[in-house]
């Protein structure tokens, strides 16, 4: 008996890539964003990609004689702790998990994997977490919530994601065992990538000469060069700000005279440590989040991260290509589930299928 997957809210395909690395073929994927769907097609040519609003789509027939893992991550921006304006019951994006369970009711998959950010548990005093639990109960699925740190599964990033795991028949296995090795640092993850300037636009470049870490080697996969060396263009004022930020520092290290255009610095909500945060070479990265809001800074070079550097920190291999403008590519990378984290989840489920 075979096993396959269907990916809802597929984005750029981080969950699907992790599933494939675990040995799970993906039959169908649904994604409404044009650039993200183009990225998914580019890297998953064997999967049928439906580019449409999920509410307009009927679930595909389930394959007879095969087990199905239905998985996906409904839009999480409304649950993000950095989003305080629409992190509430009124944001329609926060209700798209109901479309996920519409598919689950129709398909009756053997496994359900619903992924989201840890902020979902805190939104509206836990209301959405409770609603998701009720959906599992109505379908009569055993379920558990796994809160997993990407750093524990080979991802060079301090990122926690929630995985609601449901099983139609049988118990839920324990969470995947963390890797025993030390966390991968930013230096190990990206130091072999080319030196770049703000506004860099040459997409494909060769790697730096010299040795590279085991992690970097696993990302390169014998390539001589790779794509994604695109960096946001900054004005002179922003470039001056970069020079005042030490590794591990943030906007608080920038002299006030260079921050005069920030009119709300006294507002506590603006005091987000991710703003102008410079990464530390010898530590894992902080969360790769919205590029424009967080403005993460390279540990040594006075610029923001390139698309490829962010992808490395998310554990996308270098042969994974991103479609669309630099802004769309940046958003796809930051929204994605780290593939190595997803691989750990799917490997555990397949082992118990």
C-alpha positions, 0 to 999 in steps of 0.5 A: 500500500502506497502513501502520498500527500496533498499540500494546501496553502502550499506557498513556495513549497517548504513543507512539500520539500520536507515531505519529499525528503522524507520519501513522501510523493506529493500529488496535488498542491493548492496555492493562491499567490502567483509568484509562490505558485510559480516557485512551487511548480519550478521545484516540484514538477511532478506535482499538480499545482492548482493556482486558485482561491481554495474556497473555490476548489473541490477536493480531488478524489482520494487514491484507492488503496493508498494512504493520504497525508493531508497537510498545509499551513493556512496563512499565519500573518494574522497570528504573528506576534509582530502583527498587532493590528489584525491579530484578532477574530476580525481578520478573515485570514485567521479563519482559513483553517476552516477550508483546510478541514473542509478538505479533511472532511471530504477526503478522510485522510489517514494523517492530518498535519496543520502547521502554523506559527506559535503566535496562533496559541496566543491570538484571541486568548487561545480561541483559534487553537480551541477551534482547531481542536474542536475540528479534530474532535468532530472528525473523530481524529486522535490529535496532538500539538507538537511545538518544535524548534527548528534549531533541534532538527538541523536548521540554523535558526531559532524558530518555533512552529506548531504542528497539529497532528491528527490520525484517523486510526491509531495513536499519535507517535512521540515528537521526532527526536532532536538531532544530537549535534550542535546547532548550526551557526550563521557562519557555518550556514552562509559564509561560503556564499559570495560577498555582496553589496546593497542592491545586488542584482546578479542572480547567479554567482559562484561560491567563494573559494575555500573550505565550507562547513558540512551544512553548507556542503549539504546545501550546495549538493555539488553545485559550482554556483547558485541563484538568489544573490539579490539584495534590497537597495538601501538609501544612504541614511540606511547604509549609515545606520548599518555601520553602528550596529554590532553583531547581536545589536539592533536599532537601539544601537543607532544614534538617535540623529539617524533615526529622526524619521521614525516618529513612533520610537516611543511607542512600545510596539515599535521596539521590536528587537528584529528591527535592524537586527544584525545576526551573530556569526557564531550563533544560529539566526533569529527568525527569518521573518518579513524582510521589510519589517525586520530588516535583518543585517548581515553579520559582517557586511553592511547590508540586508540578507540576500534571498539565498542567505535567507533561504540557507538559514531556512534550510532550502538547498541551493538548487531550490529556485525562487520566482518573481521580484526580489520582494516576492522572493523574500516573502516566500522565503520568510513565510516558508516552513524550514524543509529540514524541520518538515522532513523530521515531522513527515519522517516520524509519521511515515515510520508509524504508517 
